[in-house]
Amino acid sequence: MLKQNEIYVIQFDYSTEETDGVDLYLFRNFDTAFAKFKNIIKIEEKFYKDNYSSYEEDFELDTNIDDDKALEYYWNYKDKQNYYVHTFLDLKIKEIN
C-alpha cells in the first residue's frame, strides 16, 4: 500500500543514433502509473520493430514486468553491439517530503 508521502515515478531513459534523453513521469496511483509504463513499452516495441530490421537478433530484453509480486518494475531493451542504442524504463516508488 502506498504511503501518504510516496509517489510512483516512471524514469524513461532512451538513446538512438539521432537522439537521447530522460523523461520522468510522476503518479499518485499505481494503476495509472503502470498503464503509462505499459503504453511506453508498446510505443518502444513498435519503434524498434519499425526502425531496426534485425531487432530480434541484435537486441536483448531484461524485464520483470510479468512478476506479480514486484513492487518496482523495469523494462530494459538494448542493442547488444551498441550500448548507446537503448531504452531503460523503470517504475519506482519514491518518498517525498
N, C-alpha and C positions, 0 to 999 in steps of 0.2 A: 504494500500500500504506500502510495506517495505521501510523504510528509508535507506539512504546510510550507516548509521552506525549501522544497525541492522542485526542480523542473526537468523536463526531458529536452535534451539537446541532440540535434542531428548535426554532425560535422561531415560535410561533403567536400573532400579533398580530391581534386581531379587535375589531370595533366594529359595533354596530347602534344603532337608536334607543333601545333599552332597556338595553343592557349593553355593556361593553368589558373588555378585559383582555389580558394577555400570559402565555402558558403556555410553559414551557421543558421539553423532554424531552432527556435525555442517554443516549447509547448508545455502547458499545464496538464494536458490529458494524454495518457498513453495511447489510446486508440487513434487519436488524431495524429500523434507523432508516428506511430507505426504505419498508418495509412500513407503518410507522406514518405516515409522511409521506403516502403514497397513501391510507391509510384516513381521515386528517383531510380530505383533498381530497374524498373520496367523501361524507363527512358534510356538509361545507360546500356542495357542489353540491346535495345534497338540501335543505338548509336554504334556500338561495336560491330553488330551484325551488318549494318549498312556501310560502314567505313573501313572495315578490315576483313578482307576476303578469307583470311586464314585465322580468324579469331579463335576458332575451336582448337587449333593446333598450337598457336603461338601465345595464347593467354592462359593464365591459371586463376582459379577462383578459390578463395578461402572465406568461409562464412559459417555463421552459427544461426542463421535465420530460421531453421527448422527446429531449433531447440526450444521447446515449450516452457522449460524451466529457467531459461536465461533471464537475467534482469537487465542486461545490456546486450546490444546486438551489433554485429559488424558484417560487412559485405565488401571484401577487398578483391578487386579484379585488376590484374596487371600483366603487361607484356613480359614474357619470360626473358627476352633478349634486351629490352629497353625499359628499365625501371621507370623512366620519366613518362611513359605512357601507362597511366593507371587511373583507377577510381578507388579511393579508400572512403568508405561510408561507415559511419558509426552512429549508433543511437545510444546515448549515455544518460544517466541520471546525475544531476549536479546540484549541490547545495547552494542556495543563495542566502545572503544576509540582508 
